[in-house]
Amino acid sequence: MKTMLHIDTYLKSRSQLIEEHLTRLIPEKEVPYHTLFSAARYSLMGGGKRLRPILALATTETLGGDIDTALTAACALELIHTYSLIHDDLPCMDNDDFRRGKLTLHKVYPEGHAVLTGDFLLTHAFDLIANDTELTTDQRLQLIKTLSKHAGGNGMIAGQVLDIQSEGKQIDLERLRLIHRCKTGAMITASIEFGGILSNATELEMQILRRFGEEIGLAFQIVDDILDVTASKEKHGRLVPSDLTNHKVTYVTLLGLEESQVAAQTLFQSACEQLSALSVDPALLISLADVLVHRKI
Ligand code: GRG
C-alpha cells in the first residue's frame, strides 16, 4: 500500500512536469499555418498517461542521471507516440471517432490536416533531440539512432504494417508476438533505452535495460488485449471489445483470458529479475513495471 501511494505521487509529479514541458515545446504560433500547432496541441495535450516519457525519466534517475537534462528527449517520445495514435485513428487505419474520451483529430480538423499534424510531430521529435544543447553530441546521436530504430521500419511501423496485413486472418502466437513486440513493445523499449543513454549507462547496463524493456513492452500489450475484453466499457465507452469489432487476433482469442494473464505475469517477473543485475536500486522501475502490467485501464 505504501509503495502504491508512493508510485501514484511519483506518476502525478512526473506527468505534470512532462505536460508543462510539452506545452513549452509546442507553443501556439501567430503564423498563416497556425492551425498546425493548434491541432498538434489538441492531440498532445489531450490526456494520456505519459508512460513513455515517465519510463525514460525513471530510468534516468534510477541510474543517477539528471531528469531536467533528460526532459526534452523524454518528451520527444510522447510526440512520436501521439503521432502514431493520430495516424492509427485515421479512416484508412482503425477509423476511430474517439481517443481518450475526446473526438479524434480527423473529426475536429480535415483528414489531410490530421495526417500532416502526425507528420509534424514525428519530424519535430527528431528536431528536438538534434538541437537539445543540454545533451552531448554523442547522446543526441545515440538517441536519434535508438528512436529511428524502434519507431521505424523494423519497429513500430513494421508492427502496424503486420497488424493491418493480419486483420481478418488467423495468425499464430509467434506472429502475434512479433506484432506486439514491434507495434507496442518497440517504443516501450526505446523509452527505457533513452533513460540509459541520458544517464550515460555502460554497455552492460544497456543490455539489461533493453531486455527489461522488451519484456515489459510485450507484457504491456498482452494486458491491453486483456483489458480490451475485461474493461471494454471503461476503456472504450462500449461493451463490445474493439479487437473483436476490428477482427483482430489477440492473446485472449488465442490463449484465453487466464493463460494471457499468466503470460503477462511471467513476463513481468522475468523483467524484474533482469534488473537485479544492475548495481543500483531498481525499486522505482519495478514499481513502474507493476503499474504497466497491473493497470485497470
Ligand atoms: C500509425 C505508424 C503507426 C503506428 C501505430 C501505437 C500504434 C501503432 C497504434 C496505437 C493503437 C494501439 C491501441 C496500440 C497498442 C499500444 C497501446 C496500448 C497504445 C496506447 O498507449 P497508452 O495506453 O495510451 O500509453 P495513452 O492514451 O495513455 O497515451
py3Dmol code that shows the C-alpha trace and the ligand (Angstrom):
import py3Dmol

protein = """\
ATOM      1  CA  MET A   1       0.000   0.000   0.000  1.00  0.00           C
ATOM      2  CA  LYS A   2       2.838   2.321   0.931  1.00  0.00           C
ATOM      3  CA  THR A   3       4.609   1.612  -2.390  1.00  0.00           C
ATOM      4  CA  MET A   4       1.389   2.186  -4.349  1.00  0.00           C
ATOM      5  CA  LEU A   5       0.889   5.574  -2.688  1.00  0.00           C
ATOM      6  CA  HIS A   6       4.481   6.458  -3.414  1.00  0.00           C
ATOM      7  CA  ILE A   7       4.244   5.471  -7.093  1.00  0.00           C
ATOM      8  CA  ASP A   8       0.954   7.361  -7.516  1.00  0.00           C
ATOM      9  CA  THR A   9       2.601  10.532  -6.232  1.00  0.00           C
ATOM     10  CA  TYR A  10       5.590   9.888  -8.473  1.00  0.00           C
ATOM     11  CA  LEU A  11       3.395   9.406 -11.558  1.00  0.00           C
ATOM     12  CA  LYS A  12       1.447  12.570 -10.849  1.00  0.00           C
ATOM     13  CA  SER A  13       4.525  14.728 -10.333  1.00  0.00           C
ATOM     14  CA  ARG A  14       6.379  13.427 -13.406  1.00  0.00           C
ATOM     15  CA  SER A  15       3.256  13.660 -15.548  1.00  0.00           C
ATOM     16  CA  GLN A  16       2.849  17.323 -14.525  1.00  0.00           C
ATOM     17  CA  LEU A  17       6.491  18.047 -15.332  1.00  0.00           C
ATOM     18  CA  ILE A  18       6.109  16.447 -18.755  1.00  0.00           C
ATOM     19  CA  GLU A  19       2.857  18.268 -19.574  1.00  0.00           C
ATOM     20  CA  GLU A  20       4.323  21.655 -18.635  1.00  0.00           C
ATOM     21  CA  HIS A  21       7.326  20.960 -20.833  1.00  0.00           C
ATOM     22  CA  LEU A  22       5.193  19.730 -23.751  1.00  0.00           C
ATOM     23  CA  THR A  23       3.233  22.996 -23.624  1.00  0.00           C
ATOM     24  CA  ARG A  24       6.523  24.893 -23.935  1.00  0.00           C
ATOM     25  CA  LEU A  25       7.807  22.664 -26.749  1.00  0.00           C
ATOM     26  CA  ILE A  26       4.730  23.163 -28.958  1.00  0.00           C
ATOM     27  CA  PRO A  27       3.601  26.777 -28.452  1.00  0.00           C
ATOM     28  CA  GLU A  28       0.702  28.361 -30.294  1.00  0.00           C
ATOM     29  CA  LYS A  29       2.129  30.421 -33.172  1.00  0.00           C
ATOM     30  CA  GLU A  30       0.976  33.507 -35.000  1.00  0.00           C
ATOM     31  CA  VAL A  31       1.768  32.260 -38.483  1.00  0.00           C
ATOM     32  CA  PRO A  32      -0.511  31.702 -41.503  1.00  0.00           C
ATOM     33  CA  TYR A  33      -0.352  27.915 -40.796  1.00  0.00           C
ATOM     34  CA  HIS A  34      -1.115  28.307 -37.054  1.00  0.00           C
ATOM     35  CA  THR A  35      -3.765  25.545 -37.177  1.00  0.00           C
ATOM     36  CA  LEU A  36      -0.914  23.020 -37.442  1.00  0.00           C
ATOM     37  CA  PHE A  37       0.226  23.952 -33.936  1.00  0.00           C
ATOM     38  CA  SER A  38      -3.325  24.119 -32.543  1.00  0.00           C
ATOM     39  CA  ALA A  39      -4.007  20.639 -33.946  1.00  0.00           C
ATOM     40  CA  ALA A  40      -0.739  19.293 -32.521  1.00  0.00           C
ATOM     41  CA  ARG A  41      -1.640  20.681 -29.089  1.00  0.00           C
ATOM     42  CA  TYR A  42      -5.172  19.260 -29.327  1.00  0.00           C
ATOM     43  CA  SER A  43      -3.781  15.741 -29.593  1.00  0.00           C
ATOM     44  CA  LEU A  44      -0.671  16.172 -27.491  1.00  0.00           C
ATOM     45  CA  MET A  45      -2.401  17.827 -24.539  1.00  0.00           C
ATOM     46  CA  GLY A  46      -5.496  15.646 -24.700  1.00  0.00           C
ATOM     47  CA  GLY A  47      -4.797  13.414 -21.713  1.00  0.00           C
ATOM     48  CA  GLY A  48      -2.823  10.201 -21.807  1.00  0.00           C
ATOM     49  CA  LYS A  49      -0.780   8.503 -19.153  1.00  0.00           C
ATOM     50  CA  ARG A  50       2.611   9.823 -20.412  1.00  0.00           C
ATOM     51  CA  LEU A  51       4.058   6.361 -19.786  1.00  0.00           C
ATOM     52  CA  ARG A  52       6.882   6.550 -22.310  1.00  0.00           C
ATOM     53  CA  PRO A  53       8.443   9.824 -21.084  1.00  0.00           C
ATOM     54  CA  ILE A  54       7.881   8.706 -17.488  1.00  0.00           C
ATOM     55  CA  LEU A  55       9.732   5.450 -18.195  1.00  0.00           C
ATOM     56  CA  ALA A  56      12.611   7.425 -19.728  1.00  0.00           C
ATOM     57  CA  LEU A  57      12.818   9.778 -16.727  1.00  0.00           C
ATOM     58  CA  ALA A  58      12.509   6.952 -14.194  1.00  0.00           C
ATOM     59  CA  THR A  59      15.311   5.011 -15.898  1.00  0.00           C
ATOM     60  CA  THR A  60      17.440   8.162 -15.988  1.00  0.00           C
ATOM     61  CA  GLU A  61      17.028   8.818 -12.277  1.00  0.00           C
ATOM     62  CA  THR A  62      17.472   5.160 -11.357  1.00  0.00           C
ATOM     63  CA  LEU A  63      20.896   5.267 -12.991  1.00  0.00           C
ATOM     64  CA  GLY A  64      21.852   8.565 -11.361  1.00  0.00           C
ATOM     65  CA  GLY A  65      21.131  10.874 -14.320  1.00  0.00           C
ATOM     66  CA  ASP A  66      19.529  14.319 -14.195  1.00  0.00           C
ATOM     67  CA  ILE A  67      15.837  14.467 -15.141  1.00  0.00           C
ATOM     68  CA  ASP A  68      15.857  18.175 -16.054  1.00  0.00           C
ATOM     69  CA  THR A  69      18.523  17.470 -18.661  1.00  0.00           C
ATOM     70  CA  ALA A  70      16.537  14.452 -19.877  1.00  0.00           C
ATOM     71  CA  LEU A  71      13.148  16.182 -20.126  1.00  0.00           C
ATOM     72  CA  THR A  72      13.134  17.312 -23.776  1.00  0.00           C
ATOM     73  CA  ALA A  73      14.315  13.940 -25.072  1.00  0.00           C
ATOM     74  CA  ALA A  74      11.716  12.189 -22.895  1.00  0.00           C
ATOM     75  CA  CYS A  75       9.007  14.454 -24.349  1.00  0.00           C
ATOM     76  CA  ALA A  76      10.157  13.578 -27.877  1.00  0.00           C
ATOM     77  CA  LEU A  77       8.927  10.033 -27.129  1.00  0.00           C
ATOM     78  CA  GLU A  78       5.460  11.427 -26.391  1.00  0.00           C
ATOM     79  CA  LEU A  79       5.470  13.302 -29.718  1.00  0.00           C
ATOM     80  CA  ILE A  80       6.167  10.054 -31.562  1.00  0.00           C
ATOM     81  CA  HIS A  81       3.536   8.211 -29.527  1.00  0.00           C
ATOM     82  CA  THR A  82       0.955  10.935 -30.266  1.00  0.00           C
ATOM     83  CA  TYR A  83       1.730  10.900 -33.999  1.00  0.00           C
ATOM     84  CA  SER A  84       1.232   7.116 -34.033  1.00  0.00           C
ATOM     85  CA  LEU A  85      -2.156   7.439 -32.316  1.00  0.00           C
ATOM     86  CA  ILE A  86      -3.311  10.213 -34.711  1.00  0.00           C
ATOM     87  CA  HIS A  87      -2.408   8.070 -37.736  1.00  0.00           C
ATOM     88  CA  ASP A  88      -3.764   4.871 -36.172  1.00  0.00           C
ATOM     89  CA  ASP A  89      -7.176   6.525 -35.664  1.00  0.00           C
ATOM     90  CA  LEU A  90      -7.493   7.661 -39.304  1.00  0.00           C
ATOM     91  CA  PRO A  91     -10.274   6.265 -41.537  1.00  0.00           C
ATOM     92  CA  CYS A  92      -7.641   4.406 -43.613  1.00  0.00           C
ATOM     93  CA  MET A  93      -6.422   2.614 -40.463  1.00  0.00           C
ATOM     94  CA  ASP A  94      -8.617   1.883 -37.415  1.00  0.00           C
ATOM     95  CA  ASN A  95     -11.184   4.565 -38.232  1.00  0.00           C
ATOM     96  CA  ASP A  96     -11.841   5.589 -34.642  1.00  0.00           C
ATOM     97  CA  ASP A  97     -14.007   8.574 -33.712  1.00  0.00           C
ATOM     98  CA  PHE A  98     -12.818   8.876 -30.118  1.00  0.00           C
ATOM     99  CA  ARG A  99      -9.480   8.789 -28.339  1.00  0.00           C
ATOM    100  CA  ARG A 100      -9.077   9.337 -24.596  1.00  0.00           C
ATOM    101  CA  GLY A 101     -12.747  10.346 -24.430  1.00  0.00           C
ATOM    102  CA  LYS A 102     -12.332  13.164 -26.991  1.00  0.00           C
ATOM    103  CA  LEU A 103     -13.066  13.319 -30.711  1.00  0.00           C
ATOM    104  CA  THR A 104     -10.105  12.056 -32.749  1.00  0.00           C
ATOM    105  CA  LEU A 105      -8.104  14.693 -34.578  1.00  0.00           C
ATOM    106  CA  HIS A 106      -9.526  13.934 -38.043  1.00  0.00           C
ATOM    107  CA  LYS A 107     -13.030  14.504 -36.607  1.00  0.00           C
ATOM    108  CA  VAL A 108     -12.075  18.015 -35.485  1.00  0.00           C
ATOM    109  CA  TYR A 109      -9.803  19.047 -38.378  1.00  0.00           C
ATOM    110  CA  PRO A 110      -9.888  17.934 -42.029  1.00  0.00           C
ATOM    111  CA  GLU A 111      -8.381  14.471 -42.543  1.00  0.00           C
ATOM    112  CA  GLY A 112      -5.389  15.742 -44.520  1.00  0.00           C
ATOM    113  CA  HIS A 113      -4.649  18.147 -41.701  1.00  0.00           C
ATOM    114  CA  ALA A 114      -4.615  15.266 -39.209  1.00  0.00           C
ATOM    115  CA  VAL A 115      -2.150  13.336 -41.400  1.00  0.00           C
ATOM    116  CA  LEU A 116       0.122  16.375 -41.575  1.00  0.00           C
ATOM    117  CA  THR A 117      -0.120  17.002 -37.828  1.00  0.00           C
ATOM    118  CA  GLY A 118       1.127  13.448 -37.256  1.00  0.00           C
ATOM    119  CA  ASP A 119       3.924  14.061 -39.775  1.00  0.00           C
ATOM    120  CA  PHE A 120       4.857  17.280 -37.964  1.00  0.00           C
ATOM    121  CA  LEU A 121       5.040  15.609 -34.546  1.00  0.00           C
ATOM    122  CA  LEU A 122       7.183  12.813 -35.977  1.00  0.00           C
ATOM    123  CA  THR A 123       9.618  15.236 -37.599  1.00  0.00           C
ATOM    124  CA  HIS A 124       9.663  17.591 -34.650  1.00  0.00           C
ATOM    125  CA  ALA A 125      10.638  14.805 -32.227  1.00  0.00           C
ATOM    126  CA  PHE A 126      13.924  14.330 -34.088  1.00  0.00           C
ATOM    127  CA  ASP A 127      14.409  18.093 -34.398  1.00  0.00           C
ATOM    128  CA  LEU A 128      14.084  18.486 -30.615  1.00  0.00           C
ATOM    129  CA  ILE A 129      16.708  15.832 -29.916  1.00  0.00           C
ATOM    130  CA  ALA A 130      19.124  17.025 -32.597  1.00  0.00           C
ATOM    131  CA  ASN A 131      19.018  20.579 -31.198  1.00  0.00           C
ATOM    132  CA  ASP A 132      18.997  19.747 -27.482  1.00  0.00           C
ATOM    133  CA  THR A 133      22.023  21.642 -26.192  1.00  0.00           C
ATOM    134  CA  GLU A 134      21.606  20.092 -22.704  1.00  0.00           C
ATOM    135  CA  LEU A 135      22.944  16.856 -24.199  1.00  0.00           C
ATOM    136  CA  THR A 136      26.312  15.843 -25.583  1.00  0.00           C
ATOM    137  CA  THR A 137      26.650  15.287 -29.325  1.00  0.00           C
ATOM    138  CA  ASP A 138      27.139  11.584 -28.683  1.00  0.00           C
ATOM    139  CA  GLN A 139      23.979  11.367 -26.576  1.00  0.00           C
ATOM    140  CA  ARG A 140      21.962  13.108 -29.311  1.00  0.00           C
ATOM    141  CA  LEU A 141      23.289  10.711 -31.929  1.00  0.00           C
ATOM    142  CA  GLN A 142      22.551   7.650 -29.761  1.00  0.00           C
ATOM    143  CA  LEU A 143      19.011   8.897 -29.045  1.00  0.00           C
ATOM    144  CA  ILE A 144      18.302   9.541 -32.729  1.00  0.00           C
ATOM    145  CA  LYS A 145      19.622   6.085 -33.678  1.00  0.00           C
ATOM    146  CA  THR A 146      17.550   4.428 -30.948  1.00  0.00           C
ATOM    147  CA  LEU A 147      14.376   6.319 -31.828  1.00  0.00           C
ATOM    148  CA  SER A 148      14.641   5.734 -35.562  1.00  0.00           C
ATOM    149  CA  LYS A 149      15.282   2.028 -34.962  1.00  0.00           C
ATOM    150  CA  HIS A 150      12.326   1.474 -32.631  1.00  0.00           C
ATOM    151  CA  ALA A 151       9.807   3.831 -34.275  1.00  0.00           C
ATOM    152  CA  GLY A 152      10.822   2.899 -37.809  1.00  0.00           C
ATOM    153  CA  GLY A 153      10.508   0.198 -40.450  1.00  0.00           C
ATOM    154  CA  ASN A 154      11.700  -2.655 -38.226  1.00  0.00           C
ATOM    155  CA  GLY A 155       9.917  -1.329 -35.141  1.00  0.00           C
ATOM    156  CA  MET A 156       6.571   0.385 -34.579  1.00  0.00           C
ATOM    157  CA  ILE A 157       5.788   0.964 -38.267  1.00  0.00           C
ATOM    158  CA  ALA A 158       6.612  -2.681 -39.067  1.00  0.00           C
ATOM    159  CA  GLY A 159       4.198  -3.677 -36.298  1.00  0.00           C
ATOM    160  CA  GLN A 160       1.458  -1.527 -37.787  1.00  0.00           C
ATOM    161  CA  VAL A 161       2.033  -2.993 -41.274  1.00  0.00           C
ATOM    162  CA  LEU A 162       1.902  -6.552 -39.908  1.00  0.00           C
ATOM    163  CA  ASP A 163      -1.192  -5.641 -37.916  1.00  0.00           C
ATOM    164  CA  ILE A 164      -3.007  -4.346 -41.000  1.00  0.00           C
ATOM    165  CA  GLN A 165      -1.942  -7.388 -43.047  1.00  0.00           C
ATOM    166  CA  SER A 166      -3.223  -9.749 -40.352  1.00  0.00           C
ATOM    167  CA  GLU A 167      -6.682  -8.234 -39.988  1.00  0.00           C
ATOM    168  CA  GLY A 168      -9.404 -10.827 -40.537  1.00  0.00           C
ATOM    169  CA  LYS A 169      -6.778 -13.602 -40.804  1.00  0.00           C
ATOM    170  CA  GLN A 170      -5.977 -16.423 -38.406  1.00  0.00           C
ATOM    171  CA  ILE A 171      -2.404 -15.873 -37.217  1.00  0.00           C
ATOM    172  CA  ASP A 172      -0.408 -17.969 -34.739  1.00  0.00           C
ATOM    173  CA  LEU A 173       1.108 -16.930 -31.418  1.00  0.00           C
ATOM    174  CA  GLU A 174       4.579 -16.422 -32.877  1.00  0.00           C
ATOM    175  CA  ARG A 175       3.252 -13.907 -35.430  1.00  0.00           C
ATOM    176  CA  LEU A 176       1.104 -12.152 -32.825  1.00  0.00           C
ATOM    177  CA  ARG A 177       4.098 -11.853 -30.506  1.00  0.00           C
ATOM    178  CA  LEU A 178       6.080 -10.243 -33.347  1.00  0.00           C
ATOM    179  CA  ILE A 179       3.276  -7.738 -33.989  1.00  0.00           C
ATOM    180  CA  HIS A 180       3.036  -6.845 -30.297  1.00  0.00           C
ATOM    181  CA  ARG A 181       6.816  -6.579 -29.922  1.00  0.00           C
ATOM    182  CA  CYS A 182       7.054  -4.207 -32.900  1.00  0.00           C
ATOM    183  CA  LYS A 183       3.866  -2.192 -32.636  1.00  0.00           C
ATOM    184  CA  THR A 184       3.856  -1.551 -28.896  1.00  0.00           C
ATOM    185  CA  GLY A 185       6.961  -3.082 -27.345  1.00  0.00           C
ATOM    186  CA  ALA A 186       9.464  -1.217 -29.509  1.00  0.00           C
ATOM    187  CA  MET A 187       8.515   2.239 -28.192  1.00  0.00           C
ATOM    188  CA  ILE A 188       8.491   0.981 -24.592  1.00  0.00           C
ATOM    189  CA  THR A 189      11.977  -0.453 -25.129  1.00  0.00           C
ATOM    190  CA  ALA A 190      13.061   2.832 -26.738  1.00  0.00           C
ATOM    191  CA  SER A 191      11.835   4.730 -23.673  1.00  0.00           C
ATOM    192  CA  ILE A 192      13.899   2.595 -21.305  1.00  0.00           C
ATOM    193  CA  GLU A 193      16.929   2.803 -23.599  1.00  0.00           C
ATOM    194  CA  PHE A 194      16.515   6.590 -23.658  1.00  0.00           C
ATOM    195  CA  GLY A 195      16.956   6.586 -19.878  1.00  0.00           C
ATOM    196  CA  GLY A 196      20.141   4.547 -20.272  1.00  0.00           C
ATOM    197  CA  ILE A 197      21.579   6.947 -22.851  1.00  0.00           C
ATOM    198  CA  LEU A 198      20.550  10.009 -20.839  1.00  0.00           C
ATOM    199  CA  SER A 199      22.339   8.677 -17.751  1.00  0.00           C
ATOM    200  CA  ASN A 200      25.422   7.506 -19.655  1.00  0.00           C
ATOM    201  CA  ALA A 201      24.803   3.841 -18.814  1.00  0.00           C
ATOM    202  CA  THR A 202      27.501   1.259 -19.531  1.00  0.00           C
ATOM    203  CA  GLU A 203      27.035  -1.276 -22.345  1.00  0.00           C
ATOM    204  CA  LEU A 204      26.235  -3.964 -19.777  1.00  0.00           C
ATOM    205  CA  GLU A 205      23.569  -1.756 -18.155  1.00  0.00           C
ATOM    206  CA  MET A 206      22.131  -1.002 -21.610  1.00  0.00           C
ATOM    207  CA  GLN A 207      21.779  -4.734 -22.297  1.00  0.00           C
ATOM    208  CA  ILE A 208      19.949  -5.272 -19.005  1.00  0.00           C
ATOM    209  CA  LEU A 209      17.661  -2.298 -19.663  1.00  0.00           C
ATOM    210  CA  ARG A 210      16.910  -3.479 -23.209  1.00  0.00           C
ATOM    211  CA  ARG A 211      15.831  -6.930 -22.021  1.00  0.00           C
ATOM    212  CA  PHE A 212      13.725  -5.346 -19.265  1.00  0.00           C
ATOM    213  CA  GLY A 213      12.086  -3.024 -21.832  1.00  0.00           C
ATOM    214  CA  GLU A 214      11.356  -5.841 -24.275  1.00  0.00           C
ATOM    215  CA  GLU A 215       9.660  -7.996 -21.655  1.00  0.00           C
ATOM    216  CA  ILE A 216       7.685  -5.166 -20.103  1.00  0.00           C
ATOM    217  CA  GLY A 217       6.693  -3.914 -23.570  1.00  0.00           C
ATOM    218  CA  LEU A 218       5.241  -7.281 -24.559  1.00  0.00           C
ATOM    219  CA  ALA A 219       3.519  -7.647 -21.170  1.00  0.00           C
ATOM    220  CA  PHE A 220       2.014  -4.149 -21.607  1.00  0.00           C
ATOM    221  CA  GLN A 221       0.380  -5.142 -24.900  1.00  0.00           C
ATOM    222  CA  ILE A 222      -0.842  -8.507 -23.557  1.00  0.00           C
ATOM    223  CA  VAL A 223      -2.535  -6.552 -20.764  1.00  0.00           C
ATOM    224  CA  ASP A 224      -4.021  -4.250 -23.437  1.00  0.00           C
ATOM    225  CA  ASP A 225      -5.508  -7.357 -25.101  1.00  0.00           C
ATOM    226  CA  ILE A 226      -6.896  -8.476 -21.737  1.00  0.00           C
ATOM    227  CA  LEU A 227      -8.348  -5.033 -20.937  1.00  0.00           C
ATOM    228  CA  ASP A 228      -9.952  -4.890 -24.359  1.00  0.00           C
ATOM    229  CA  VAL A 229     -12.202  -7.697 -23.111  1.00  0.00           C
ATOM    230  CA  THR A 230     -12.454  -7.095 -19.375  1.00  0.00           C
ATOM    231  CA  ALA A 231     -12.579  -3.294 -19.278  1.00  0.00           C
ATOM    232  CA  SER A 232     -14.192  -2.573 -22.609  1.00  0.00           C
ATOM    233  CA  LYS A 233     -16.814  -0.274 -21.170  1.00  0.00           C
ATOM    234  CA  GLU A 234     -14.403   1.868 -19.094  1.00  0.00           C
ATOM    235  CA  LYS A 235     -11.688   1.818 -21.745  1.00  0.00           C
ATOM    236  CA  HIS A 236     -13.661   2.395 -24.910  1.00  0.00           C
ATOM    237  CA  GLY A 237     -17.074   3.564 -23.738  1.00  0.00           C
ATOM    238  CA  ARG A 238     -18.632   0.476 -25.325  1.00  0.00           C
ATOM    239  CA  LEU A 239     -19.292  -3.117 -24.314  1.00  0.00           C
ATOM    240  CA  VAL A 240     -18.064  -4.900 -27.442  1.00  0.00           C
ATOM    241  CA  PRO A 241     -14.265  -5.388 -27.408  1.00  0.00           C
ATOM    242  CA  SER A 242     -12.695  -3.219 -30.149  1.00  0.00           C
ATOM    243  CA  ASP A 243     -10.336  -6.022 -31.222  1.00  0.00           C
ATOM    244  CA  LEU A 244     -13.322  -8.259 -31.897  1.00  0.00           C
ATOM    245  CA  THR A 245     -15.048  -5.491 -33.865  1.00  0.00           C
ATOM    246  CA  ASN A 246     -11.841  -4.996 -35.853  1.00  0.00           C
ATOM    247  CA  HIS A 247     -11.494  -8.771 -36.441  1.00  0.00           C
ATOM    248  CA  LYS A 248      -8.130  -8.897 -34.733  1.00  0.00           C
ATOM    249  CA  VAL A 249      -6.432 -11.932 -33.231  1.00  0.00           C
ATOM    250  CA  THR A 250      -5.245 -11.184 -29.690  1.00  0.00           C
ATOM    251  CA  TYR A 251      -3.595 -13.049 -26.820  1.00  0.00           C
ATOM    252  CA  VAL A 252      -7.076 -13.561 -25.393  1.00  0.00           C
ATOM    253  CA  THR A 253      -8.554 -15.034 -28.595  1.00  0.00           C
ATOM    254  CA  LEU A 254      -5.514 -17.356 -28.948  1.00  0.00           C
ATOM    255  CA  LEU A 255      -4.835 -18.367 -25.332  1.00  0.00           C
ATOM    256  CA  GLY A 256      -7.928 -17.382 -23.373  1.00  0.00           C
ATOM    257  CA  LEU A 257      -8.117 -14.911 -20.522  1.00  0.00           C
ATOM    258  CA  GLU A 258      -6.452 -16.942 -17.820  1.00  0.00           C
ATOM    259  CA  GLU A 259      -3.419 -18.041 -19.838  1.00  0.00           C
ATOM    260  CA  SER A 260      -2.966 -14.495 -21.128  1.00  0.00           C
ATOM    261  CA  GLN A 261      -2.880 -13.248 -17.536  1.00  0.00           C
ATOM    262  CA  VAL A 262      -0.265 -15.890 -16.698  1.00  0.00           C
ATOM    263  CA  ALA A 263       1.809 -14.859 -19.752  1.00  0.00           C
ATOM    264  CA  ALA A 264       1.774 -11.189 -18.681  1.00  0.00           C
ATOM    265  CA  GLN A 265       2.661 -12.066 -15.086  1.00  0.00           C
ATOM    266  CA  THR A 266       5.534 -14.359 -16.175  1.00  0.00           C
ATOM    267  CA  LEU A 267       6.986 -11.607 -18.357  1.00  0.00           C
ATOM    268  CA  PHE A 268       6.616  -9.092 -15.515  1.00  0.00           C
ATOM    269  CA  GLN A 269       8.513 -11.343 -13.112  1.00  0.00           C
ATOM    270  CA  SER A 270      11.242 -12.118 -15.620  1.00  0.00           C
ATOM    271  CA  ALA A 271      11.621  -8.408 -16.467  1.00  0.00           C
ATOM    272  CA  CYS A 272      12.010  -7.502 -12.794  1.00  0.00           C
ATOM    273  CA  GLU A 273      14.566 -10.273 -12.279  1.00  0.00           C
ATOM    274  CA  GLN A 274      16.700  -8.781 -15.068  1.00  0.00           C
ATOM    275  CA  LEU A 275      17.028  -5.615 -13.007  1.00  0.00           C
ATOM    276  CA  SER A 276      18.684  -7.371 -10.068  1.00  0.00           C
ATOM    277  CA  ALA A 277      21.868  -7.462 -12.198  1.00  0.00           C
ATOM    278  CA  LEU A 278      22.073  -3.652 -12.012  1.00  0.00           C
ATOM    279  CA  SER A 279      24.340  -2.158  -9.346  1.00  0.00           C
ATOM    280  CA  VAL A 280      21.693   0.441  -8.413  1.00  0.00           C
ATOM    281  CA  ASP A 281      18.355   0.119  -6.597  1.00  0.00           C
ATOM    282  CA  PRO A 282      15.742  -0.863  -9.227  1.00  0.00           C
ATOM    283  CA  ALA A 283      12.698  -0.282  -6.937  1.00  0.00           C
ATOM    284  CA  LEU A 284      11.320   2.633  -8.977  1.00  0.00           C
ATOM    285  CA  LEU A 285      11.486   0.696 -12.262  1.00  0.00           C
ATOM    286  CA  ILE A 286       9.881  -2.342 -10.623  1.00  0.00           C
ATOM    287  CA  SER A 287       7.028  -0.160  -9.288  1.00  0.00           C
ATOM    288  CA  LEU A 288       6.526   1.324 -12.753  1.00  0.00           C
ATOM    289  CA  ALA A 289       6.533  -2.104 -14.390  1.00  0.00           C
ATOM    290  CA  ASP A 290       3.937  -3.116 -11.810  1.00  0.00           C
ATOM    291  CA  VAL A 291       1.758  -0.142 -12.807  1.00  0.00           C
ATOM    292  CA  LEU A 292       2.079  -1.016 -16.511  1.00  0.00           C
ATOM    293  CA  VAL A 293       1.249  -4.681 -16.099  1.00  0.00           C
ATOM    294  CA  HIS A 294      -1.395  -4.433 -13.378  1.00  0.00           C
ATOM    295  CA  ARG A 295      -3.216  -1.373 -14.712  1.00  0.00           C
ATOM    296  CA  LYS A 296      -7.002  -1.399 -14.970  1.00  0.00           C
ATOM    297  CA  ILE A 297      -7.346   0.907 -17.991  1.00  0.00           C
TER     298      ILE A 297
END
"""
ligand_1 = """\
29
GRG
C 0.290 4.516 -37.392
C 2.788 4.273 -37.610
C 1.561 3.984 -36.884
C 1.653 3.254 -35.775
C 0.532 2.982 -34.915
C 0.963 2.622 -31.434
C 0.196 2.256 -32.631
C 0.942 1.990 -33.889
C -1.143 2.224 -32.633
C -1.970 2.599 -31.481
C -3.075 1.621 -31.309
C -2.855 0.774 -30.160
C -4.033 0.516 -29.295
C -1.688 0.270 -29.932
C -1.388 -0.542 -28.820
C -0.471 0.202 -27.926
C -1.219 0.966 -26.950
C -1.819 0.237 -25.822
C -1.317 2.260 -27.122
C -1.929 3.135 -26.136
O -0.880 3.539 -25.290
P -1.169 4.187 -23.884
O -2.014 3.246 -23.076
O -2.039 5.430 -24.317
O 0.119 4.603 -23.293
P -2.211 6.856 -23.625
O -3.564 7.317 -24.086
O -2.140 6.706 -22.137
O -1.110 7.700 -24.163
"""
view = py3Dmol.view(width=600, height=400)
view.addModel(protein, "pdb")
view.setStyle({"model": 0}, {"cartoon": {"style": "trace"}})
view.addModel(ligand_1, "xyz")
view.setStyle({"model": 1}, {"stick": {}})
view.zoomTo()
view.show()
